[in-house]
Amino acid sequence: MTALLKISRLIDLMNTWIGKLTMWLVLASVLISAGNAITRKAFNIGSNAFLEIQWYLFAAVFMLGVGYVMLKNAHVRIDFISGKLSKRTNAIIDAVGIVVFTIPLSIIMIDLGWPLFLRTYLSGEMSQNAGGLIRWPVMALVPLGFTILLLQSVSELIKRIGFLTGHLDEPFPLEDGKTAEERLVEELAAQAEQLRLAKVN
């Protein structure tokens, strides 16, 4: 189990790095989108390449960031149910979900996405829009993104098993020892306090 936990930490480190890189892609997408809108409205200049790079970056944010979201336990959950269950029960549900759904889905999507990427890469397929971009980089995001998700799924499964077997104190890392719900409650309370003080002043 110790060796598996080391592998899990390496995967987590990789996805932390990818997640931080992805945040910069969000900024790049916003700047390109704003620049494109300004030049189109102010100077009546447009570019299909700039329009397409926006959705390339948008796709990259989702496909490359999916592992980081899973690492941070920020994916969609039914909180009003999971919040009432014990950590052990939640860990079991997570492990079953990872084995039955996430890992098989990732493998299927890699299997379907790789030939599509390879075909566009070998053919040098270009966008049908005038001045558009080459297609293979965005097609590569499908197998790459699901490979990242697959690796993080393996890491999360290791952590859930580690928790269930007593090798970990928590099934997933908590920032500052608090759950996402606890941090949200604190943020809302702080905002309410700021509003109250603003009204008083």
C-alpha positions, 0 to 999 in steps of 0.5 A: 500500500505504501508504494501505491500511495507514493504513486498516488502522490506523484499523480496528484503532483502532476495534476496539480502542475497541470491544473495551475497551467490550465488557470493561465489558459483561462486568462489567455482565453479571456484576453484573446476573446476581449481583443477579438471583440474590441478589434471587431467592434472598433475596427471591423477586423475579424479573424477566424483563427482568433475565434477558433483559438478561443474554443481551442483554449476553452476545450483545453481548460475543460479537458486538461483541468478535469484531473485537477478538479477531481484531485481537489474533490470539486466535482459535482456531488449530491451534498445534502446526501453525502453530507449525511453519510459517514466518511467510510460510506462515502469512500466506498461509494466513491471507490465503486463509482470510480471502478464502475463508471469513471475508469471504464468511461476514460478507457472507452474515450481514449480508445475512441479519441486516439484514432480520431486524433491520429487521422487528423494529425496524419492528414493535416486536416485544417478547419473548413473556415477561411483562415482557420487553424489546423485541427489535430491539436484540439483533437489531441485533447480528447485522449489526453484529457481522458488519460489525465482523468484515468490517472487521477481516478487511479490515484483517487481509488488508491486513496479511498482504499488507503482510507478504508484499510487504515493507511490514510486518515482522510479519503481525500485531502482537506485544505486547512482541515476543512471541507468545501462546504465548511469553507463556503459557510465561512465565506458566506458568513464573512460576506454577511458580516461585511454587509452588516458593517457597511450598513452600520457605517 
